[in-house]
Amino acid sequence: MFFSCSDMLGEEEFMVELCNGFRLLADAEKGVITLESLKRNSGVLGIEAMNEDQLQAMIAAADLNGDGVVDENEFCVMMVRLSPSFITEAQQWLEKALIHELQSCEQ
């Protein structure tokens, strides 16, 4: 879903949508994706048939720091890992952002 959108949206809009996707799945109070929030929102992803062990495996696969939940950075890393073609786009976006940052520092 997110990656097909990247072709239609600019990089800023795409990142906003990626963040919106994270917030949709995250526990509103904790600000992270927990097993409970993933279960609660599994229908949004079309994975409502997955059992708790499978959902926990999804969390574990994205949980880079081992705290048992997925924060926004881990979510973005996971989304990039899911689409190798997205890596090229992300690198181009990073280059544009760095150029923009350098230009704003020069002013």
Biopython code that builds the backbone (N, CA, C, O; Angstrom):
import numpy as np
from Bio.PDB.StructureBuilder import StructureBuilder

atoms = [
    (1, "MET", "N", (0.819, -1.184, 0.000)),
    (1, "MET", "CA", (0.000, 0.000, 0.000)),
    (1, "MET", "C", (0.866, 1.251, 0.000)),
    (1, "MET", "O", (0.683, 2.123, -0.849)),
    (2, "PHE", "N", (1.819, 1.358, 0.950)),
    (2, "PHE", "CA", (2.626, 2.565, 1.051)),
    (2, "PHE", "C", (3.525, 2.742, -0.162)),
    (2, "PHE", "O", (3.711, 3.864, -0.634)),
    (3, "PHE", "N", (4.091, 1.635, -0.680)),
    (3, "PHE", "CA", (5.072, 1.750, -1.729)),
    (3, "PHE", "C", (4.448, 2.129, -3.055)),
    (3, "PHE", "O", (5.080, 2.838, -3.838)),
    (4, "SER", "N", (3.248, 1.691, -3.336)),
    (4, "SER", "CA", (2.593, 2.125, -4.562)),
    (4, "SER", "C", (2.276, 3.612, -4.480)),
    (4, "SER", "O", (2.231, 4.296, -5.502)),
    (5, "CYS", "N", (2.062, 4.105, -3.293)),
    (5, "CYS", "CA", (1.804, 5.535, -3.103)),
    (5, "CYS", "C", (3.047, 6.363, -3.375)),
    (5, "CYS", "O", (2.936, 7.515, -3.793)),
    (6, "SER", "N", (4.237, 5.800, -3.146)),
    (6, "SER", "CA", (5.464, 6.574, -3.320)),
    (6, "SER", "C", (5.654, 6.998, -4.759)),
    (6, "SER", "O", (6.292, 8.017, -5.023)),
    (7, "ASP", "N", (5.108, 6.231, -5.700)),
    (7, "ASP", "CA", (5.213, 6.604, -7.101)),
    (7, "ASP", "C", (4.338, 7.803, -7.429)),
    (7, "ASP", "O", (4.669, 8.581, -8.324)),
    (8, "MET", "N", (3.232, 7.965, -6.722)),
    (8, "MET", "CA", (2.276, 9.027, -7.020)),
    (8, "MET", "C", (2.527, 10.286, -6.208)),
    (8, "MET", "O", (2.109, 11.369, -6.616)),
    (9, "LEU", "N", (3.195, 10.174, -5.077)),
    (9, "LEU", "CA", (3.408, 11.301, -4.182)),
    (9, "LEU", "C", (4.850, 11.772, -4.258)),
    (9, "LEU", "O", (5.742, 11.003, -4.618)),
    (10, "GLY", "N", (5.074, 13.012, -3.925)),
    (10, "GLY", "CA", (6.433, 13.502, -3.763)),
    (10, "GLY", "C", (7.001, 12.952, -2.467)),
    (10, "GLY", "O", (6.280, 12.351, -1.670)),
    (11, "GLU", "N", (8.300, 13.160, -2.257)),
    (11, "GLU", "CA", (8.925, 12.573, -1.072)),
    (11, "GLU", "C", (8.346, 13.095, 0.236)),
    (11, "GLU", "O", (8.174, 12.329, 1.185)),
    (12, "GLU", "N", (8.043, 14.387, 0.299)),
    (12, "GLU", "CA", (7.487, 14.914, 1.547)),
    (12, "GLU", "C", (6.116, 14.326, 1.841)),
    (12, "GLU", "O", (5.823, 13.932, 2.969)),
    (13, "GLU", "N", (5.284, 14.274, 0.813)),
    (13, "GLU", "CA", (3.941, 13.726, 0.999)),
    (13, "GLU", "C", (3.999, 12.247, 1.359)),
    (13, "GLU", "O", (3.225, 11.762, 2.183)),
    (14, "PHE", "N", (4.931, 11.541, 0.727)),
    (14, "PHE", "CA", (5.073, 10.123, 1.018)),
    (14, "PHE", "C", (5.489, 9.910, 2.471)),
    (14, "PHE", "O", (4.954, 9.030, 3.145)),
    (15, "MET", "N", (6.446, 10.712, 2.959)),
    (15, "MET", "CA", (6.892, 10.568, 4.349)),
    (15, "MET", "C", (5.756, 10.889, 5.312)),
    (15, "MET", "O", (5.628, 10.256, 6.360)),
    (16, "VAL", "N", (4.932, 11.871, 4.956)),
    (16, "VAL", "CA", (3.764, 12.183, 5.786)),
    (16, "VAL", "C", (2.839, 10.973, 5.839)),
    (16, "VAL", "O", (2.345, 10.611, 6.907)),
    (17, "GLU", "N", (2.602, 10.343, 4.679)),
    (17, "GLU", "CA", (1.739, 9.161, 4.644)),
    (17, "GLU", "C", (2.335, 8.002, 5.424)),
    (17, "GLU", "O", (1.609, 7.255, 6.079)),
    (18, "LEU", "N", (3.650, 7.847, 5.358)),
    (18, "LEU", "CA", (4.317, 6.799, 6.122)),
    (18, "LEU", "C", (4.132, 7.038, 7.612)),
    (18, "LEU", "O", (3.851, 6.103, 8.362)),
    (19, "CYS", "N", (4.287, 8.278, 8.043)),
    (19, "CYS", "CA", (4.071, 8.621, 9.454)),
    (19, "CYS", "C", (2.617, 8.408, 9.851)),
    (19, "CYS", "O", (2.335, 7.940, 10.955)),
    (20, "ASN", "N", (1.692, 8.748, 8.956)),
    (20, "ASN", "CA", (0.273, 8.515, 9.233)),
    (20, "ASN", "C", (0.001, 7.024, 9.398)),
    (20, "ASN", "O", (-0.780, 6.624, 10.261)),
    (21, "GLY", "N", (0.644, 6.206, 8.571)),
    (21, "GLY", "CA", (0.494, 4.757, 8.693)),
    (21, "GLY", "C", (0.983, 4.264, 10.039)),
    (21, "GLY", "O", (0.355, 3.402, 10.653)),
    (22, "PHE", "N", (2.103, 4.807, 10.503)),
    (22, "PHE", "CA", (2.613, 4.432, 11.821)),
    (22, "PHE", "C", (1.605, 4.811, 12.905)),
    (22, "PHE", "O", (1.271, 3.993, 13.763)),
    (23, "ARG", "N", (1.125, 6.045, 12.862)),
    (23, "ARG", "CA", (0.180, 6.504, 13.893)),
    (23, "ARG", "C", (-1.104, 5.685, 13.888)),
    (23, "ARG", "O", (-1.711, 5.470, 14.937)),
    (24, "LEU", "N", (-1.515, 5.232, 12.719)),
    (24, "LEU", "CA", (-2.708, 4.409, 12.607)),
    (24, "LEU", "C", (-2.545, 3.090, 13.375)),
    (24, "LEU", "O", (-3.499, 2.593, 13.973)),
    (25, "LEU", "N", (-1.344, 2.537, 13.354)),
    (25, "LEU", "CA", (-1.085, 1.244, 13.995)),
    (25, "LEU", "C", (-0.610, 1.368, 15.435)),
    (25, "LEU", "O", (-0.694, 0.406, 16.199)),
    (26, "ALA", "N", (-0.117, 2.528, 15.808)),
    (26, "ALA", "CA", (0.493, 2.706, 17.123)),
    (26, "ALA", "C", (-0.546, 2.842, 18.232)),
    (26, "ALA", "O", (-1.675, 3.276, 18.000)),
    (27, "ASP", "N", (-0.147, 2.468, 19.420)),
    (27, "ASP", "CA", (-0.930, 2.707, 20.626)),
    (27, "ASP", "C", (-0.886, 4.210, 20.881)),
    (27, "ASP", "O", (0.198, 4.778, 21.014)),
    (28, "ALA", "N", (-2.022, 4.850, 20.948)),
    (28, "ALA", "CA", (-2.093, 6.311, 21.066)),
    (28, "ALA", "C", (-1.416, 6.833, 22.328)),
    (28, "ALA", "O", (-0.803, 7.901, 22.302)),
    (29, "GLU", "N", (-1.517, 6.103, 23.421)),
    (29, "GLU", "CA", (-0.919, 6.561, 24.683)),
    (29, "GLU", "C", (0.581, 6.318, 24.740)),
    (29, "GLU", "O", (1.323, 7.147, 25.268)),
    (30, "LYS", "N", (1.033, 5.198, 24.207)),
    (30, "LYS", "CA", (2.448, 4.827, 24.294)),
    (30, "LYS", "C", (3.268, 5.365, 23.132)),
    (30, "LYS", "O", (4.485, 5.509, 23.249)),
    (31, "GLY", "N", (2.613, 5.664, 22.005)),
    (31, "GLY", "CA", (3.325, 6.198, 20.856)),
    (31, "GLY", "C", (4.194, 5.180, 20.129)),
    (31, "GLY", "O", (5.108, 5.558, 19.396)),
    (32, "VAL", "N", (3.921, 3.908, 20.321)),
    (32, "VAL", "CA", (4.643, 2.825, 19.651)),
    (32, "VAL", "C", (3.641, 1.759, 19.224)),
    (32, "VAL", "O", (2.515, 1.715, 19.720)),
    (33, "ILE", "N", (4.063, 0.908, 18.306)),
    (33, "ILE", "CA", (3.226, -0.216, 17.912)),
    (33, "ILE", "C", (3.501, -1.358, 18.882)),
    (33, "ILE", "O", (4.627, -1.843, 18.993)),
    (34, "THR", "N", (2.457, -1.772, 19.576)),
    (34, "THR", "CA", (2.550, -2.882, 20.515)),
    (34, "THR", "C", (1.823, -4.085, 19.924)),
    (34, "THR", "O", (1.141, -3.969, 18.905)),
    (35, "LEU", "N", (1.969, -5.217, 20.556)),
    (35, "LEU", "CA", (1.224, -6.390, 20.111)),
    (35, "LEU", "C", (-0.270, -6.102, 20.170)),
    (35, "LEU", "O", (-1.011, -6.458, 19.254)),
    (36, "GLU", "N", (-0.706, -5.467, 21.229)),
    (36, "GLU", "CA", (-2.134, -5.159, 21.386)),
    (36, "GLU", "C", (-2.638, -4.194, 20.315)),
    (36, "GLU", "O", (-3.722, -4.391, 19.765)),
    (37, "SER", "N", (-1.854, -3.147, 20.013)),
    (37, "SER", "CA", (-2.304, -2.196, 18.992)),
    (37, "SER", "C", (-2.275, -2.840, 17.610)),
    (37, "SER", "O", (-3.114, -2.521, 16.766)),
    (38, "LEU", "N", (-1.329, -3.736, 17.365)),
    (38, "LEU", "CA", (-1.291, -4.442, 16.084)),
    (38, "LEU", "C", (-2.491, -5.368, 15.957)),
    (38, "LEU", "O", (-3.101, -5.460, 14.892)),
    (39, "LYS", "N", (-2.832, -6.060, 17.052)),
    (39, "LYS", "CA", (-4.033, -6.919, 17.038)),
    (39, "LYS", "C", (-5.276, -6.092, 16.757)),
    (39, "LYS", "O", (-6.107, -6.459, 15.926)),
    (40, "ARG", "N", (-5.392, -4.978, 17.454)),
    (40, "ARG", "CA", (-6.567, -4.113, 17.342)),
    (40, "ARG", "C", (-6.731, -3.566, 15.922)),
    (40, "ARG", "O", (-7.854, -3.369, 15.459)),
    (41, "ASN", "N", (-5.625, -3.323, 15.239)),
    (41, "ASN", "CA", (-5.659, -2.715, 13.914)),
    (41, "ASN", "C", (-5.342, -3.690, 12.783)),
    (41, "ASN", "O", (-5.090, -3.272, 11.653)),
    (42, "SER", "N", (-5.355, -4.975, 13.083)),
    (42, "SER", "CA", (-4.986, -5.966, 12.065)),
    (42, "SER", "C", (-5.916, -5.939, 10.857)),
    (42, "SER", "O", (-5.490, -6.248, 9.744)),
    (43, "GLY", "N", (-7.169, -5.579, 11.061)),
    (43, "GLY", "CA", (-8.111, -5.498, 9.952)),
    (43, "GLY", "C", (-7.717, -4.444, 8.930)),
    (43, "GLY", "O", (-7.962, -4.614, 7.736)),
    (44, "VAL", "N", (-7.109, -3.358, 9.390)),
    (44, "VAL", "CA", (-6.663, -2.291, 8.503)),
    (44, "VAL", "C", (-5.605, -2.834, 7.532)),
    (44, "VAL", "O", (-5.541, -2.428, 6.372)),
    (45, "LEU", "N", (-4.786, -3.755, 8.030)),
    (45, "LEU", "CA", (-3.719, -4.326, 7.211)),
    (45, "LEU", "C", (-4.152, -5.563, 6.440)),
    (45, "LEU", "O", (-3.414, -6.068, 5.594)),
    (46, "GLY", "N", (-5.362, -6.052, 6.739)),
    (46, "GLY", "CA", (-5.828, -7.277, 6.093)),
    (46, "GLY", "C", (-5.172, -8.522, 6.649)),
    (46, "GLY", "O", (-5.065, -9.536, 5.959)),
    (47, "ILE", "N", (-4.730, -8.447, 7.905)),
    (47, "ILE", "CA", (-4.043, -9.587, 8.526)),
    (47, "ILE", "C", (-4.804, -10.099, 9.747)),
    (47, "ILE", "O", (-4.215, -10.685, 10.655)),
    (48, "GLU", "N", (-6.112, -9.872, 9.761)),
    (48, "GLU", "CA", (-6.902, -10.256, 10.930)),
    (48, "GLU", "C", (-6.899, -11.759, 11.190)),
    (48, "GLU", "O", (-7.206, -12.193, 12.301)),
    (49, "ALA", "N", (-6.556, -12.561, 10.178)),
    (49, "ALA", "CA", (-6.523, -14.017, 10.360)),
    (49, "ALA", "C", (-5.235, -14.499, 11.027)),
    (49, "ALA", "O", (-5.125, -15.672, 11.384)),
    (50, "MET", "N", (-4.272, -13.613, 11.195)),
    (50, "MET", "CA", (-3.005, -14.008, 11.818)),
    (50, "MET", "C", (-3.222, -14.223, 13.312)),
    (50, "MET", "O", (-3.975, -13.498, 13.962)),
    (51, "ASN", "N", (-2.539, -15.243, 13.839)),
    (51, "ASN", "CA", (-2.656, -15.509, 15.267)),
    (51, "ASN", "C", (-1.639, -14.658, 16.042)),
    (51, "ASN", "O", (-0.804, -13.976, 15.447)),
    (52, "GLU", "N", (-1.723, -14.710, 17.351)),
    (52, "GLU", "CA", (-0.882, -13.869, 18.201)),
    (52, "GLU", "C", (0.606, -14.140, 17.991)),
    (52, "GLU", "O", (1.410, -13.208, 17.994)),
    (53, "ASP", "N", (0.978, -15.408, 17.808)),
    (53, "ASP", "CA", (2.392, -15.732, 17.573)),
    (53, "ASP", "C", (2.898, -15.095, 16.284)),
    (53, "ASP", "O", (4.026, -14.604, 16.234)),
    (54, "GLN", "N", (2.073, -15.102, 15.247)),
    (54, "GLN", "CA", (2.467, -14.495, 13.979)),
    (54, "GLN", "C", (2.584, -12.981, 14.103)),
    (54, "GLN", "O", (3.504, -12.376, 13.553)),
    (55, "LEU", "N", (1.656, -12.377, 14.824)),
    (55, "LEU", "CA", (1.725, -10.933, 15.042)),
    (55, "LEU", "C", (2.957, -10.573, 15.875)),
    (55, "LEU", "O", (3.625, -9.572, 15.612)),
    (56, "GLN", "N", (3.246, -11.394, 16.873)),
    (56, "GLN", "CA", (4.439, -11.152, 17.709)),
    (56, "GLN", "C", (5.704, -11.279, 16.863)),
    (56, "GLN", "O", (6.666, -10.539, 17.071)),
    (57, "ALA", "N", (5.708, -12.211, 15.911)),
    (57, "ALA", "CA", (6.861, -12.360, 15.020)),
    (57, "ALA", "C", (7.040, -11.114, 14.158)),
    (57, "ALA", "O", (8.167, -10.714, 13.867)),
    (58, "MET", "N", (5.932, -10.503, 13.750)),
    (58, "MET", "CA", (6.010, -9.251, 12.984)),
    (58, "MET", "C", (6.649, -8.150, 13.825)),
    (58, "MET", "O", (7.507, -7.403, 13.355)),
    (59, "ILE", "N", (6.213, -8.069, 15.075)),
    (59, "ILE", "CA", (6.785, -7.068, 15.987)),
    (59, "ILE", "C", (8.282, -7.331, 16.154)),
    (59, "ILE", "O", (9.094, -6.412, 16.048)),
    (60, "ALA", "N", (8.641, -8.577, 16.413)),
    (60, "ALA", "CA", (10.041, -8.939, 16.647)),
    (60, "ALA", "C", (10.912, -8.635, 15.422)),
    (60, "ALA", "O", (12.059, -8.210, 15.566)),
    (61, "ALA", "N", (10.375, -8.850, 14.233)),
    (61, "ALA", "CA", (11.145, -8.594, 13.013)),
    (61, "ALA", "C", (11.468, -7.111, 12.842)),
    (61, "ALA", "O", (12.508, -6.764, 12.283)),
    (62, "ALA", "N", (10.597, -6.253, 13.311)),
    (62, "ALA", "CA", (10.799, -4.805, 13.161)),
    (62, "ALA", "C", (11.470, -4.174, 14.376)),
    (62, "ALA", "O", (11.974, -3.054, 14.291)),
    (63, "ASP", "N", (11.483, -4.872, 15.496)),
    (63, "ASP", "CA", (11.984, -4.340, 16.771)),
    (63, "ASP", "C", (13.506, -4.401, 16.818)),
    (63, "ASP", "O", (14.074, -5.396, 17.270)),
    (64, "LEU", "N", (14.160, -3.360, 16.361)),
    (64, "LEU", "CA", (15.613, -3.352, 16.251)),
    (64, "LEU", "C", (16.329, -3.216, 17.586)),
    (64, "LEU", "O", (17.438, -3.725, 17.743)),
    (65, "ASN", "N", (15.718, -2.543, 18.547)),
    (65, "ASN", "CA", (16.397, -2.329, 19.829)),
    (65, "ASN", "C", (15.989, -3.331, 20.902)),
    (65, "ASN", "O", (16.474, -3.255, 22.031)),
    (66, "GLY", "N", (15.105, -4.268, 20.567)),
    (66, "GLY", "CA", (14.756, -5.346, 21.489)),
    (66, "GLY", "C", (13.866, -4.967, 22.646)),
    (66, "GLY", "O", (13.817, -5.689, 23.642)),
    (67, "ASP", "N", (13.148, -3.838, 22.546)),
    (67, "ASP", "CA", (12.295, -3.439, 23.666)),
    (67, "ASP", "C", (10.877, -4.008, 23.578)),
    (67, "ASP", "O", (10.037, -3.712, 24.427)),
    (68, "GLY", "N", (10.608, -4.827, 22.551)),
    (68, "GLY", "CA", (9.313, -5.501, 22.462)),
    (68, "GLY", "C", (8.217, -4.709, 21.774)),
    (68, "GLY", "O", (7.080, -5.172, 21.685)),
    (69, "VAL", "N", (8.545, -3.525, 21.288)),
    (69, "VAL", "CA", (7.583, -2.682, 20.581)),
    (69, "VAL", "C", (8.280, -2.097, 19.350)),
    (69, "VAL", "O", (9.496, -2.216, 19.203)),
    (70, "VAL", "N", (7.499, -1.464, 18.469)),
    (70, "VAL", "CA", (8.058, -0.850, 17.261)),
    (70, "VAL", "C", (7.839, 0.651, 17.336)),
    (70, "VAL", "O", (6.702, 1.124, 17.357)),
    (71, "ASP", "N", (8.946, 1.402, 17.378)),
    (71, "ASP", "CA", (8.815, 2.858, 17.380)),
    (71, "ASP", "C", (8.780, 3.360, 15.935)),
    (71, "ASP", "O", (8.893, 2.574, 14.994)),
    (72, "GLU", "N", (8.624, 4.659, 15.772)),
    (72, "GLU", "CA", (8.449, 5.219, 14.434)),
    (72, "GLU", "C", (9.670, 4.979, 13.550)),
    (72, "GLU", "O", (9.520, 4.672, 12.367)),
    (73, "ASN", "N", (10.864, 5.111, 14.099)),
    (73, "ASN", "CA", (12.072, 4.870, 13.312)),
    (73, "ASN", "C", (12.153, 3.416, 12.866)),
    (73, "ASN", "O", (12.479, 3.132, 11.713)),
    (74, "GLU", "N", (11.859, 2.506, 13.772)),
    (74, "GLU", "CA", (11.891, 1.081, 13.427)),
    (74, "GLU", "C", (10.847, 0.764, 12.359)),
    (74, "GLU", "O", (11.097, -0.052, 11.471)),
    (75, "PHE", "N", (9.685, 1.401, 12.440)),
    (75, "PHE", "CA", (8.639, 1.212, 11.448)),
    (75, "PHE", "C", (9.129, 1.648, 10.073)),
    (75, "PHE", "O", (8.935, 0.938, 9.086)),
    (76, "CYS", "N", (9.763, 2.812, 10.009)),
    (76, "CYS", "CA", (10.267, 3.314, 8.727)),
    (76, "CYS", "C", (11.359, 2.406, 8.171)),
    (76, "CYS", "O", (11.388, 2.138, 6.970)),
    (77, "VAL", "N", (12.245, 1.937, 9.022)),
    (77, "VAL", "CA", (13.291, 1.008, 8.585)),
    (77, "VAL", "C", (12.658, -0.258, 8.027)),
    (77, "VAL", "O", (13.077, -0.755, 6.981)),
    (78, "MET", "N", (11.648, -0.783, 8.720)),
    (78, "MET", "CA", (10.969, -1.982, 8.260)),
    (78, "MET", "C", (10.339, -1.753, 6.891)),
    (78, "MET", "O", (10.435, -2.610, 6.012)),
    (79, "MET", "N", (9.701, -0.610, 6.706)),
    (79, "MET", "CA", (9.049, -0.330, 5.435)),
    (79, "MET", "C", (10.072, -0.250, 4.309)),
    (79, "MET", "O", (9.802, -0.702, 3.197)),
    (80, "VAL", "N", (11.229, 0.313, 4.579)),
    (80, "VAL", "CA", (12.290, 0.379, 3.578)),
    (80, "VAL", "C", (12.804, -1.026, 3.269)),
    (80, "VAL", "O", (13.030, -1.362, 2.106)),
    (81, "ARG", "N", (12.986, -1.836, 4.292)),
    (81, "ARG", "CA", (13.479, -3.211, 4.084)),
    (81, "ARG", "C", (12.507, -4.042, 3.269)),
    (81, "ARG", "O", (12.924, -4.959, 2.561)),
    (82, "LEU", "N", (11.223, -3.740, 3.355)),
    (82, "LEU", "CA", (10.230, -4.512, 2.628)),
    (82, "LEU", "C", (10.235, -4.243, 1.129)),
    (82, "LEU", "O", (9.678, -5.028, 0.361)),
    (83, "SER", "N", (10.840, -3.170, 0.709)),
    (83, "SER", "CA", (10.835, -2.825, -0.704)),
    (83, "SER", "C", (12.208, -2.368, -1.151)),
    (83, "SER", "O", (12.573, -1.212, -0.938)),
    (84, "PRO", "N", (12.985, -3.264, -1.772)),
    (84, "PRO", "CA", (14.319, -2.861, -2.245)),
    (84, "PRO", "C", (14.288, -1.670, -3.190)),
    (84, "PRO", "O", (15.217, -0.862, -3.187)),
    (85, "SER", "N", (13.244, -1.543, -3.996)),
    (85, "SER", "CA", (13.177, -0.401, -4.912)),
    (85, "SER", "C", (13.018, 0.903, -4.143)),
    (85, "SER", "O", (13.404, 1.965, -4.632)),
    (86, "PHE", "N", (12.457, 0.829, -2.951)),
    (86, "PHE", "CA", (12.277, 2.015, -2.130)),
    (86, "PHE", "C", (13.614, 2.558, -1.645)),
    (86, "PHE", "O", (13.737, 3.756, -1.390)),
    (87, "ILE", "N", (14.618, 1.694, -1.513)),
    (87, "ILE", "CA", (15.929, 2.113, -1.025)),
    (87, "ILE", "C", (16.532, 3.140, -1.977)),
    (87, "ILE", "O", (17.091, 4.143, -1.533)),
    (88, "THR", "N", (16.425, 2.898, -3.276)),
    (88, "THR", "CA", (16.947, 3.849, -4.264)),
    (88, "THR", "C", (16.246, 5.187, -4.127)),
    (88, "THR", "O", (16.892, 6.235, -4.119)),
    (89, "GLU", "N", (14.911, 5.154, -4.019)),
    (89, "GLU", "CA", (14.153, 6.398, -3.844)),
    (89, "GLU", "C", (14.564, 7.106, -2.567)),
    (89, "GLU", "O", (14.734, 8.325, -2.558)),
    (90, "ALA", "N", (14.725, 6.351, -1.487)),
    (90, "ALA", "CA", (15.093, 6.945, -0.199)),
    (90, "ALA", "C", (16.457, 7.603, -0.285)),
    (90, "ALA", "O", (16.668, 8.670, 0.292)),
    (91, "GLN", "N", (17.380, 6.983, -0.993)),
    (91, "GLN", "CA", (18.699, 7.578, -1.150)),
    (91, "GLN", "C", (18.603, 8.889, -1.916)),
    (91, "GLN", "O", (19.265, 9.863, -1.560)),
    (92, "GLN", "N", (17.788, 8.924, -2.961)),
    (92, "GLN", "CA", (17.598, 10.157, -3.731)),
    (92, "GLN", "C", (16.982, 11.241, -2.851)),
    (92, "GLN", "O", (17.384, 12.403, -2.923)),
    (93, "TRP", "N", (16.002, 10.862, -2.015)),
    (93, "TRP", "CA", (15.375, 11.829, -1.112)),
    (93, "TRP", "C", (16.390, 12.372, -0.114)),
    (93, "TRP", "O", (16.407, 13.566, 0.186)),
    (94, "LEU", "N", (17.238, 11.478, 0.396)),
    (94, "LEU", "CA", (18.261, 11.896, 1.351)),
    (94, "LEU", "C", (19.224, 12.877, 0.698)),
    (94, "LEU", "O", (19.586, 13.887, 1.301)),
    (95, "GLU", "N", (19.640, 12.587, -0.531)),
    (95, "GLU", "CA", (20.528, 13.496, -1.241)),
    (95, "GLU", "C", (19.875, 14.859, -1.429)),
    (95, "GLU", "O", (20.520, 15.886, -1.220)),
    (96, "LYS", "N", (18.607, 14.882, -1.818)),
    (96, "LYS", "CA", (17.890, 16.157, -1.983)),
    (96, "LYS", "C", (17.813, 16.908, -0.656)),
    (96, "LYS", "O", (18.002, 18.124, -0.612)),
    (97, "ALA", "N", (17.536, 16.179, 0.420)),
    (97, "ALA", "CA", (17.433, 16.810, 1.738)),
    (97, "ALA", "C", (18.776, 17.396, 2.161)),
    (97, "ALA", "O", (18.829, 18.491, 2.722)),
    (98, "LEU", "N", (19.857, 16.673, 1.894)),
    (98, "LEU", "CA", (21.185, 17.174, 2.256)),
    (98, "LEU", "C", (21.542, 18.422, 1.443)),
    (98, "LEU", "O", (22.092, 19.384, 1.980)),
    (99, "ILE", "N", (21.226, 18.399, 0.158)),
    (99, "ILE", "CA", (21.478, 19.570, -0.683)),
    (99, "ILE", "C", (20.674, 20.762, -0.175)),
    (99, "ILE", "O", (21.189, 21.877, -0.085)),
    (100, "HIS", "N", (19.418, 20.519, 0.152)),
    (100, "HIS", "CA", (18.560, 21.588, 0.675)),
    (100, "HIS", "C", (19.128, 22.133, 1.982)),
    (100, "HIS", "O", (19.159, 23.346, 2.192)),
    (101, "GLU", "N", (19.571, 21.247, 2.849)),
    (101, "GLU", "CA", (20.130, 21.659, 4.141)),
    (101, "GLU", "C", (21.396, 22.485, 3.939)),
    (101, "GLU", "O", (21.582, 23.511, 4.593)),
    (102, "LEU", "N", (22.263, 22.039, 3.036)),
    (102, "LEU", "CA", (23.497, 22.773, 2.770)),
    (102, "LEU", "C", (23.192, 24.156, 2.197)),
    (102, "LEU", "O", (23.826, 25.145, 2.567)),
    (103, "GLN", "N", (22.222, 24.214, 1.296)),
    (103, "GLN", "CA", (21.860, 25.501, 0.704)),
    (103, "GLN", "C", (21.283, 26.448, 1.748)),
    (103, "GLN", "O", (21.554, 27.649, 1.707)),
    (104, "SER", "N", (20.502, 25.933, 2.672)),
    (104, "SER", "CA", (19.922, 26.802, 3.707)),
    (104, "SER", "C", (20.989, 27.259, 4.691)),
    (104, "SER", "O", (20.863, 28.338, 5.270)),
    (105, "CYS", "N", (22.036, 26.466, 4.894)),
    (105, "CYS", "CA", (23.136, 26.891, 5.787)),
    (105, "CYS", "C", (23.975, 27.998, 5.156)),
    (105, "CYS", "O", (24.534, 28.845, 5.852)),
    (106, "GLU", "N", (24.054, 27.976, 3.829)),
    (106, "GLU", "CA", (24.845, 28.975, 3.126)),
    (106, "GLU", "C", (24.173, 30.349, 3.142)),
    (106, "GLU", "O", (24.844, 31.370, 2.986)),
    (107, "GLN", "N", (22.868, 30.378, 3.327)),
    (107, "GLN", "CA", (22.137, 31.644, 3.279)),
    (107, "GLN", "C", (22.210, 32.390, 4.553)),
    (107, "GLN", "O", (21.642, 33.477, 4.665)),
]
sb = StructureBuilder()
sb.init_structure("model")
sb.init_model(0)
sb.init_chain("A")
sb.init_seg("    ")
for serial, (resi, resn, name, xyz) in enumerate(atoms, 1):
    if name == "N":
        sb.init_residue(resn, " ", resi, " ")
    sb.init_atom(name, np.array(xyz, "f"), 0.0, 1.0, " ", f" {name:<3s}", serial, name[0])
structure = sb.get_structure()
